[in-house]
Amino acid sequence: MMKHILFICLLLGCCIGGKCQLVIQGNSSARLARFAELEVLDTAALECIYCHRAVDPVLSETRVSYEILQTGARYSKYWDYGRYQIDSVLADMDRDRITVAEANRIYNRYPHAASFYVESHKQKRELQVYGWVFSNGYVYNEPFPDFQWKLSRDTATICGYLCHRATADFRGRQWTAWYADIAVSEGPWKFVGLPGLVLRVMSADKEHEYTAVSIRKVKSSITREKKSVVPTTREKFNRMERTYKADPGRYMAGSQLAPQDMQGNEIRVSGQKLFYSPVEKE
């Protein structure tokens, strides 16, 4: 029974940590690791790295992560910076010859937590949002959000750039954004529609704050992993994520991954709330 529980704990840690992209071929560290195939969408001309501070008011816990916006002529991608670093290292290697041990060293070298990314298709003015709930990957599409920004004369200097203030109410939160005179009408997560690049945005309740820490001109590939994901809607995905984070043990009950005893009877895993601070409340 302890082996079953240990397996579930390891699986939860893997999926929550965003490491589900790596497929291990065999059980030996000397075996070859297998990676999802990459599709090149566009070439990024600018990258902006953000520090994202999130607070779970129920657990009274704060988490800090780093995320990156890559923006090109046709596509943009916003995702975890640790995952970006891992992919950058793998891009310079022969992926067909990397062992499980080598892959683990690379994955452990760069902290990565968020198992999500947001793609922007600029011509279609559409977002494609990818996320994980337990061991399953999901994707949903939505039009560019209409934030109804209210512009202000207030200014501030962020990351060395003069920025202007704007506010908006969006899906259950009040937001204050600061944008620079950089000809990119984008920002972290889904924040679009301002006359410049968003360098800082924070919620009025202080549960979320994104702040740019680095801006650079580049020529790098914007890629997408070719992997099996389940199409869904924004509302359904947010509901699934909320249910899972509230009680992961109950969520996996009845699934093939639920632990079993020696007689094949399912073992109920006691639920323990996971960190949960949704950017969208509605």
C-alpha positions as CSV (number, residue, x, y, z in Angstrom):
1,M,0.0,0.0,0.0
2,M,2.8,2.4,0.8
3,K,4.2,1.8,-2.7
4,H,0.9,2.9,-4.2
5,I,0.7,6.0,-2.1
6,L,4.3,6.9,-2.9
7,F,3.5,6.5,-6.6
8,I,0.6,8.9,-6.4
9,C,2.7,11.5,-4.5
10,L,5.4,11.3,-7.1
11,L,2.8,11.6,-9.9
12,L,1.2,14.6,-8.2
13,G,4.5,16.3,-7.8
14,C,5.4,15.7,-11.4
15,C,2.2,17.0,-12.9
16,I,2.0,20.0,-10.6
17,G,5.6,20.9,-11.4
18,G,4.9,21.0,-15.1
19,K,7.3,18.1,-15.9
20,C,4.7,16.1,-17.8
21,Q,6.3,17.0,-21.1
22,L,9.1,14.5,-20.5
23,V,8.3,10.9,-21.4
24,I,10.7,8.4,-19.9
25,Q,11.5,5.4,-22.1
26,G,12.3,2.5,-19.8
27,N,13.0,2.6,-16.1
28,S,16.8,3.0,-16.3
29,S,18.6,6.3,-16.0
30,A,20.9,5.1,-18.9
31,R,17.9,4.7,-21.2
32,L,17.0,7.4,-23.7
33,A,14.5,10.1,-22.8
34,R,11.8,10.9,-25.3
35,F,10.5,14.4,-25.8
36,A,7.4,15.9,-27.4
37,E,8.0,17.0,-31.0
38,L,8.1,20.8,-31.4
39,E,6.3,22.9,-34.1
40,V,7.8,26.3,-34.9
41,L,5.0,28.9,-35.0
42,D,7.0,32.2,-35.5
43,T,10.2,34.0,-34.8
44,A,10.2,36.3,-31.7
45,A,11.7,39.8,-32.1
46,L,11.2,40.8,-28.5
47,E,11.2,38.9,-25.1
48,C,10.1,40.2,-21.8
49,I,10.6,38.3,-18.5
50,Y,8.2,39.0,-15.7
51,C,8.2,38.2,-11.9
52,H,4.8,36.9,-11.0
53,R,3.8,37.1,-7.3
54,A,0.6,35.2,-6.4
55,V,-1.1,34.8,-3.1
56,D,-3.5,32.0,-1.9
57,P,-5.6,33.8,0.7
58,V,-7.0,30.6,2.1
59,L,-3.6,29.0,2.7
60,S,-2.0,32.4,3.5
61,E,0.8,31.4,1.1
62,T,2.7,33.4,-1.4
63,R,4.5,32.0,-4.5
64,V,6.9,33.8,-6.8
65,S,7.6,32.6,-10.3
66,Y,9.2,33.9,-13.4
67,E,7.4,33.9,-16.8
68,I,8.3,35.1,-20.3
69,L,6.5,36.8,-23.1
70,Q,7.8,36.0,-26.6
71,T,6.3,38.2,-29.3
72,G,6.7,37.9,-33.1
73,A,4.9,39.3,-36.2
74,R,2.2,36.6,-36.2
75,Y,2.3,34.8,-32.8
76,S,3.1,35.5,-29.2
77,K,3.6,33.0,-26.4
78,Y,3.4,33.6,-22.6
79,W,4.8,30.7,-20.5
80,D,7.0,29.6,-17.7
81,Y,10.5,30.9,-17.9
82,G,12.1,27.7,-16.4
83,R,10.4,25.7,-19.2
84,Y,11.8,28.3,-21.7
85,Q,15.3,27.8,-20.3
86,I,15.0,24.0,-20.5
87,D,13.8,24.1,-24.1
88,S,16.7,26.5,-24.9
89,V,19.2,24.0,-23.5
90,L,17.7,21.1,-25.3
91,A,17.6,23.0,-28.6
92,D,21.5,23.0,-28.6
93,M,21.6,19.2,-28.0
94,D,20.8,16.1,-30.0
95,R,17.5,15.3,-28.4
96,D,17.6,11.7,-29.7
97,R,20.7,10.9,-27.7
98,I,19.8,12.4,-24.3
99,T,19.5,9.8,-21.5
100,V,17.0,9.9,-18.7
101,A,19.7,10.9,-16.3
102,E,20.9,13.8,-18.4
103,A,17.3,15.0,-18.9
104,N,16.7,14.9,-15.2
105,R,19.8,17.0,-14.6
106,I,18.6,19.6,-17.1
107,Y,15.1,19.7,-15.7
108,N,16.4,20.0,-12.1
109,R,18.8,22.8,-13.0
110,Y,16.0,25.3,-13.9
111,P,13.2,25.8,-11.5
112,H,9.8,25.5,-13.2
113,A,6.4,25.3,-11.8
114,A,3.7,26.6,-14.1
115,S,2.2,24.0,-16.5
116,F,0.5,26.4,-18.7
117,Y,1.0,28.7,-21.7
118,V,-1.0,31.3,-23.6
119,E,-0.6,31.6,-27.4
120,S,-1.8,34.7,-29.2
121,H,-2.7,34.5,-32.9
122,K,-2.5,38.1,-33.9
123,Q,-4.3,37.9,-37.3
124,K,-7.2,35.9,-35.9
125,R,-7.1,38.0,-32.7
126,E,-7.6,34.8,-30.8
127,L,-6.0,33.2,-27.7
128,Q,-5.2,29.5,-27.3
129,V,-4.7,28.6,-23.7
130,Y,-3.1,25.4,-22.6
131,G,-3.2,24.0,-19.0
132,W,-3.0,20.8,-17.0
133,V,-5.4,19.4,-14.4
134,F,-3.9,16.5,-12.6
135,S,-2.4,14.3,-15.4
136,N,-4.5,15.6,-18.3
137,G,-3.7,18.4,-20.7
138,Y,-6.4,20.8,-22.0
139,V,-6.7,23.6,-24.5
140,Y,-9.4,26.2,-25.1
141,N,-9.7,29.1,-27.5
142,E,-11.2,32.6,-26.9
143,P,-11.2,36.0,-28.6
144,F,-8.7,38.6,-27.5
145,P,-10.3,39.9,-24.2
146,D,-11.8,43.4,-24.2
147,F,-10.5,44.9,-21.0
148,Q,-12.2,48.3,-21.5
149,W,-9.0,50.1,-20.2
150,K,-9.3,53.5,-18.7
151,L,-6.2,55.5,-19.4
152,S,-4.6,58.0,-16.9
153,R,-2.0,60.7,-17.0
154,D,-0.1,59.1,-14.1
155,T,3.4,57.9,-14.9
156,A,6.1,55.7,-13.3
157,T,9.5,54.3,-14.3
158,I,9.6,50.5,-14.6
159,C,12.6,48.5,-15.8
160,G,14.1,51.8,-17.1
161,Y,11.1,52.7,-19.2
162,L,8.6,55.6,-18.6
163,C,5.2,54.0,-18.2
164,H,1.6,55.2,-18.2
165,R,-1.2,54.0,-15.9
166,A,-4.4,52.3,-16.9
167,T,-7.2,50.5,-15.0
168,A,-9.8,47.9,-15.8
169,D,-12.3,45.5,-14.2
170,F,-12.0,42.1,-15.7
171,R,-13.5,38.7,-14.7
172,G,-13.9,39.4,-11.0
173,R,-10.8,41.5,-10.4
174,Q,-9.8,45.1,-10.5
175,W,-6.5,45.7,-12.3
176,T,-4.0,48.5,-12.5
177,A,-1.5,48.3,-15.4
178,W,1.6,50.3,-16.4
179,Y,2.5,50.3,-20.0
180,A,5.6,51.6,-21.8
181,D,5.8,53.4,-25.2
182,I,7.0,50.2,-26.9
183,A,5.0,49.3,-30.0
184,V,3.7,46.0,-28.7
185,S,0.1,46.0,-27.5
186,E,0.7,43.0,-25.2
187,G,1.8,42.0,-21.7
188,P,1.8,39.1,-19.3
189,W,-0.9,36.4,-19.3
190,K,-3.9,37.7,-21.3
191,F,-3.3,41.4,-20.8
192,V,-3.7,43.1,-24.2
193,G,-5.3,46.2,-25.7
194,L,-3.1,49.0,-24.4
195,P,-1.1,51.4,-26.6
196,G,2.2,49.8,-25.5
197,L,3.9,46.9,-23.7
198,V,2.5,46.2,-20.2
199,L,5.5,46.2,-17.8
200,R,3.5,45.9,-14.5
201,V,0.0,44.9,-13.7
202,M,-1.5,44.2,-10.3
203,S,-4.9,43.3,-8.8
204,A,-6.5,45.6,-6.3
205,D,-6.6,42.8,-3.7
206,K,-2.8,42.3,-4.0
207,E,-3.3,38.6,-4.8
208,H,-1.5,39.0,-8.2
209,E,1.3,41.2,-9.4
210,Y,3.4,40.9,-12.6
211,T,6.5,43.1,-13.0
212,A,8.9,43.1,-15.9
213,V,12.5,42.4,-14.9
214,S,14.1,42.2,-18.3
215,I,13.3,43.3,-21.9
216,R,15.5,42.3,-24.8
217,K,15.5,42.3,-28.6
218,V,16.0,38.8,-29.9
219,K,15.6,36.4,-32.8
220,S,14.3,33.2,-31.3
221,S,11.8,30.5,-32.2
222,I,8.3,30.5,-30.8
223,T,7.4,26.8,-30.6
224,R,4.5,24.6,-29.7
225,E,4.7,21.0,-28.4
226,K,2.9,18.5,-30.5
227,K,1.1,16.5,-27.8
228,S,-2.3,15.1,-27.1
229,V,-4.6,17.6,-25.3
230,V,-8.4,17.7,-24.7
231,P,-10.3,20.6,-26.2
232,T,-12.5,22.3,-23.7
233,T,-13.9,25.8,-22.8
234,R,-12.5,28.4,-20.5
235,E,-15.4,28.0,-18.1
236,K,-15.0,24.2,-17.9
237,F,-11.3,24.3,-17.5
238,N,-11.5,26.8,-14.7
239,R,-14.1,24.7,-13.0
240,M,-12.0,21.5,-13.3
241,E,-8.9,23.2,-12.0
242,R,-10.8,24.7,-9.0
243,T,-12.3,21.2,-8.1
244,Y,-8.9,19.5,-8.4
245,K,-7.0,22.1,-6.3
246,A,-9.7,21.9,-3.6
247,D,-9.3,18.1,-3.1
248,P,-6.9,16.3,-5.4
249,G,-7.6,12.9,-3.8
250,R,-11.3,13.2,-4.5
251,Y,-10.6,14.3,-8.0
252,M,-8.6,11.2,-8.9
253,A,-11.0,8.8,-7.2
254,G,-12.4,6.3,-9.8
255,S,-9.6,6.9,-12.3
256,Q,-7.0,4.4,-13.4
257,L,-4.4,6.3,-11.4
258,A,-6.2,5.9,-8.1
259,P,-4.1,3.7,-5.7
260,Q,-5.3,0.2,-4.9
261,D,-4.6,-2.3,-2.1
262,M,-3.4,-5.9,-2.7
263,Q,-7.0,-7.0,-3.3
264,G,-7.5,-4.4,-6.0
265,N,-9.7,-2.2,-3.9
266,E,-9.3,1.5,-4.4
267,I,-7.6,3.4,-1.6
268,R,-9.1,6.8,-0.7
269,V,-6.3,9.4,-0.7
270,S,-7.1,12.0,1.9
271,G,-7.6,15.4,0.3
272,Q,-5.3,18.3,1.1
273,K,-6.0,21.6,-0.6
274,L,-3.3,22.7,-3.1
275,F,-2.2,26.3,-3.7
276,Y,-4.8,28.0,-5.8
277,S,-5.0,31.6,-6.8
278,P,-6.9,31.9,-10.1
279,V,-6.2,35.1,-12.2
280,E,-9.8,34.9,-13.3
281,K,-12.5,34.7,-10.7
282,E,-15.4,34.5,-13.2
